[in-house]
Amino acid sequence: MSVNATPEHPTRRERLRQQTVDEIKQRAFELVDASGAHDVTIASVGKAMGMTPPALYRYFPSREALLAALVVDAYADLGSTVATAAQNATGQDARGRVTLIADTYRRWALTYPRRYTMLFSDRSRDVPDSPDGIARVNEGMLPLLTALRELTSPSSSDGATPLDEELLRWGQAIGAPADITPTALRLAVLTWSRMHGLISLEIAGAFDNMNMDAGLLMATEIESVVESAGG
């Protein structure tokens, strides 16, 4: 006879430790949002927490470890925000979902511009992307792949390219639909690249100097993506 094991509940000490870890990350994010990842140090976070650096080291052994945790959480928030918006897009066709995904991605980046910059440029090589962080942000990539798969078809393929094998390997690694085509995968990567480029320029203020509406530029770019997909 088998007996179902009773799940173990965290002890009071473990709960208090997790609460402290969460507060440390919250204070660190406040520093990121205020002036960027470069201002996050063990000393600055300890000061915001009312903790000495030695006490904070009990939770994060280094500044790099703390930043790595922030990166994972930011990736997770971005990925889940996009995925939730796509899941709630009931009644919208694939074309509408691609537009919604792009809008949601851009809105998150503009809401947290310094977090977005931290994810893609404002951190040292000592804080690399972790598998967990990549998996979490890809939660937002999968709805884009699904929508583009619907917009494209095997007959719309523009022929084999040297990238096909790498694209299929990447798609498999992130859990893309089994019947995804290299064309849809390639279009997804190019779509993200265009979105990221425009958003990064917008955050830097490049379009302000040109007196251009960055939102309209994004909409135009996404429209060209949909048209190239055959949608």
Number of C-alpha atoms within 10 A of each C-alpha: 3 4 5 6 6 6 6 6 8 10 9 9 9 11 12 12 14 14 12 15 16 12 14 22 18 15 18 26 23 17 20 22 18 11 11 20 23 13 15 21 18 24 16 17 26 20 13 14 16 11 16 14 15 13 12 20 16 11 15 17 12 14 17 19 15 22 26 20 17 22 26 20 18 21 25 20 17 24 23 18 19 27 23 15 18 22 10 10 15 9 8 12 12 20 20 14 23 26 18 18 23 19 19 20 22 24 17 17 20 16 11 18 21 21 24 25 18 21 20 12 11 14 18 12 9 11 15 14 15 13 9 14 21 16 18 21 22 22 22 25 21 21 22 28 23 19 21 29 24 16 20 20 15 14 7 13 13 9 10 10 11 7 11 16 12 13 19 18 13 13 21 13 10 15 12 21 13 9 8 20 22 24 23 26 23 19 21 22 15 13 21 16 12 16 20 18 11 20 22 20 13 20 18 12 12 14 15 13 7 8 8 12 11 18 15 10 14 19 15 11 16 21 16 14 21 21 12 13 20 14 14
